[in-house]
Every structure is written in structure tokens, then in C-alpha cells.
Amino acid sequence: MKLKAYSLLELMISIFLSGIIISAVYSGYVFSHKQFFKFSAIKTEIRSYFELSEVLNREFETAKKVIKKGSRSIEIEMIDRKINYSFDDDFIVRTLNERTDTFFFKVNDVEINSFDVNKESLIDYMVLTVKDDKQISLYKYYGAIIQIEKEDGNRY
């Protein structure tokens, strides 16, 4: 009785072809895996950028006053709390009470426009340039009262 079987040459060709197919599928998997993590890192960076921009804008707009503490540090005075920001070269530190938040952005430049009222340097606008020359522009409108106090020196 003769059995039907594959020859050695047919088995070698099928193993060779399946190896090529498996390596192509594996290469596609590795490529898509790398692209996924690259996209995920970019997405996280963009989300962090918008989060920082939103927090800074909200706090600038709702602040009672924004005070310049140094060339790269500010204090945002709210009605019930004070928030400190420090803009270091590689990160931004936000301190509220005992809680510290760190935003990992390379800070290229901090442009602060301020004016003096009663020995305090109040900030009316600030431009923060972070990684890849992305700019966050912040404006604080104090109103007419502060302009009058700025001129005659009364207490704000």
C-alpha cells in the first residue's frame, strides 16, 4: 500500500514561503508598534501643552493681580490663594499651597511686560516661548482703577 505524502523538496519550499510571510507580518507589527508609541508621545506632549496654556490663561484672567517676582518667576494673586510659577530652562513649576505641579517643557524665552504700582511690579502681559518656538500669550486687564492708581500712587 502506497501512502500519499509530500516530498522533501515540497516541504522545504513551504517552510521557506511561510518564513517569508511570517517575517513580513512581524516587520509590519514592529513598524506599527513603533508608530503607535511615537504618536502616543506626540499626543501626550500636545495635551500637556494645551493643559498648560489653559491653566495659565484661566489663572491670568481670574487673578486679582499678577506680580513679577523675578526675571523668570511670577506670583498670581487670587482672592483666596496665591499661585507661584517658576520658569526654568527645562521645566515649569507651579506651586499652590503645598502642592507642586511640574510641566516638562523646555522654556526658550519669557517676555514679561510689567509696571510698578506701590512697590509691586504688576504684569499686564507675558509671552512664554516653549519647545519648538510655541508661544503662549497671556494678558491681564486691570481696568481703569489701576491706571489711576498707577498715576497718583494710591493703594490697589
LORO-83758 format. One record per residue: x, y, z of N, C-alpha, C in turn; residue in one letter. Coordinates in steps of 0.1 Angstrom, whole numbers, plus 5000, padded with zeros to 4 digits. Atoms other than C-alpha are relative to their C-alpha. Layout:
// LORO-83758
XYZXYZXYZA...
END
This chain:
// LORO-83758
500849885000500050005000500950125000M499249885002501450334989499350125007K500649894993500850645011500350134992L499849875006500350994996500750095010K499249914991502951235011500750104991A499349895006504851545003501549964999Y498550035001508451524991500750105008S499249914992511251685010500250144993L499949875007511651954984498750085001L501249924998507952054987499950055014E500049954986508252075025501050115002L499049894999511352295022499550134994M500649885006509652534998498950055008I501149954992506552555020500550075013S499449944988508752625051500650144996I499349875005510752895031498950104998F501049905003507553065019499350055013L500649964987505953055054500950095008S499049924993509153205068499950144995G500149875006508953495044498750075004I501349944996505253555052500050045015I500049974985505853545090500950125002I499149884998508853785087499450134995S500749885004506754025067499050055009A501049974990503954015092500650065012V499349964988506354055121500650144998Y499549875003508054355104498950115000S501149914999504654515099499550035014G500449984986503854465135500950095008Y498949924994507154615147499850154996V500249875005506654915125498850075005F501349944994503054985136500150025015S499849984986504054935172500950135003H499249884998506855195169499250134997K500749895004504555435151498950045011Q501049984990501855395178500650075012F499449944989504255485206500650144997F499649875004505655775186498850105000K501249925001502155905180499550035015F500549984986501255855217500950105007S499249904994504256055228499750144995A500449875005503356345205498750045005I501349964995499756335216500150045015K499849974986500856345253500650145001T499349875000503156645245499050114997E501049905004500356835227498950025011I501049994989497856755255500650085012R499449934989500356885281500150154997S499949865004500957205261498650075001Y501349934999497257285259499550015014F500350004986496757195295500750125007E499249894994499557445305499450134995L500549885005498157705282498650045006S501449984994494557665296500150045014E499849974986495757675332500550145002V499449874999497857985327499050114996L501049915004495158165308498950025010N501149994990492458085333500450085013R499549934988494558195362500450154998E499849865003495658515345498750085000F501249925001492158615337499250015013E500850004987490658535372500950065011T499149954990493658675391499650155004A500249864995493258985413501250084995K498849945006496859075402501149904998K498950095004499858915387501350085002V498949934995503159015403501349934994I498750055004506658985388500949985012K499150034988508958815414501450004996K498650015005512058775392499950004985G500049995015513158765356499349874994S500750125005511658405353499149945011R501050054991509158385381498950115003S501149924998505758525388499149955012I501050044990503058525415498750054996E501449965003499358515407499250005013I500749984988497358655435498550004997E501550015001493758535436499450065012M500749944988491158645461500349925012I499850084988491758345484501349925000D498850075000495158205474501050074991R498949955009498558275457500649884993K499450115009500058065429501350064995I498749965004503758085422500449914987N499550075012505257995388501550044999Y498649985003508957945381500349944987S499750045014510157915345501549974999F498650045001513357715345500249964985D499750035014515157615313499449884995D500550135004513857255312498649975005D501350034994510557275331499450135006F500849894993507857505346499449945012I500550054988507057465382498850095005V501249924995503557575395499849955015R500250034986503157595433498850065005T501249954994499857625450499949945014L499950054987499957595488501149905002N498950114998501857265495500149924987E500050085012501157125460500850064989R499249955011503657145432499749924988T500250065013502957075396501250034991D498849985009505757035370499549974986T500350015014505257095333501449984993F498750025006508156945314500150064986F499849935013508757195286501350085001F498849925001511957355275499650144998K500449865001511457725281501150084993V499049935008513257925254500150155005N499949864996512258275265498750035008D501249954992509958455290500150154998V500149865002508958805279498950055009E501049954990507258995308500050154998I500249865000505859345304499350045014N500649964986505259505339500150155002S499949864996504659835355499950005015F500050004985505159945391498950085006D501049944993502360025414500249975015V499850014986503060085451501049895003N498950094998506359895451499849864996K500350145005504859595433500250024985E499950015015505759505397498949924994S501250075006502359415381500249974986L499850045014502359225349498750024993I501249995008499959325322500049904988D499950115009501159075296501349935000Y498850084999503558795293500049904988M499950105011504758585263501049905004V499250114996506158245271500349924988L499650085011508158065244500549875005T499650134996508457695249500549924988V499450105010509757395230499550034985K500249995014509957435192499350144997D500549865002509057815194498550015001D501549984998505457765205499950115011K500249894991504258075222498650005007Q501249984992501758125250499950155004I500149864997500558485252498950015011S500949984989498858595284499850155003L500349864998497158925291499250015013Y500849974988495859075323499550144999K500649875001493459365321499650045015Y500349954986493359565354498950105001Y501149905000490859825344500550145002G499749864999490760195348500550045014A499649974986491260195386501549995001I498550034999494760055383500850114993I499349905007495660315357500050135008Q500149884992494560595380501049995012I499150034988496460435410501450004995E498750005005499460395388500550154999K499649865002499460765381500250085013E499949924988498760905416500549935012D499350084990500260625437499149965012G500950064989497160525458500149855000N499950154998496960175471498949924992R500950095008495459905449499549895009Y
END
